[in-house]
Amino acid sequence: MRKISLLFAIIVLLAGVSAQAQKKNGPAPIGPPVRNQVSVQDQDGGGFMVFDLSTGDFKCNMCEYNYAFGGTAQVKIDGFNVYLSAVTPEYQMFVSVNMWERQGKAFMTVFATPPTIGPVDTTGNLDGFKEFWTDLNIDNNTLNCAAIQPKK
């Protein structure tokens, strides 16, 4: 009797494995693509910045100074917080974005104004400038200097 029940158990196992092998087990579906570009815009209309989360490539446009620069920065992602930083002899830049609250802040210091963009402001300050931006909603950024002219 034992031999028959053991033989029956083996047959059931082989039939189960055979049926399982015939099921269509395709690859798991892939979710929606992750958005790699993030932008921060000055709420007061002074400029905007766009950067890539994976490579650290960025472009910054300071509209009120008619000054733009770009490069590659260091990106650190800590949960929902993204930090971008770049330090060069021409500028320092630190950006913090909270992806959960969809808000960002940026601090930039440009040390010396390149002669190609003209004077920085009406006071004749050619030694550079500092900017602190706050973006309360990174989803509504226009990324266009003409659309975000400073308020008078």
Beta strands, then each sheet from edge to edge (+ up, - down):
strand 1: 37-41
strand 2: 48-52
strand 3: 57-62
strand 4: 67-72
strand 5: 74-78
strand 6: 81-87
strand 7: 91-98
strand 8: 103-110
strand 9: 129-135
sheet 1: 1+ 2- 3+ 4-
sheet 2: 5+ 6- 7+ 8- 9+
end
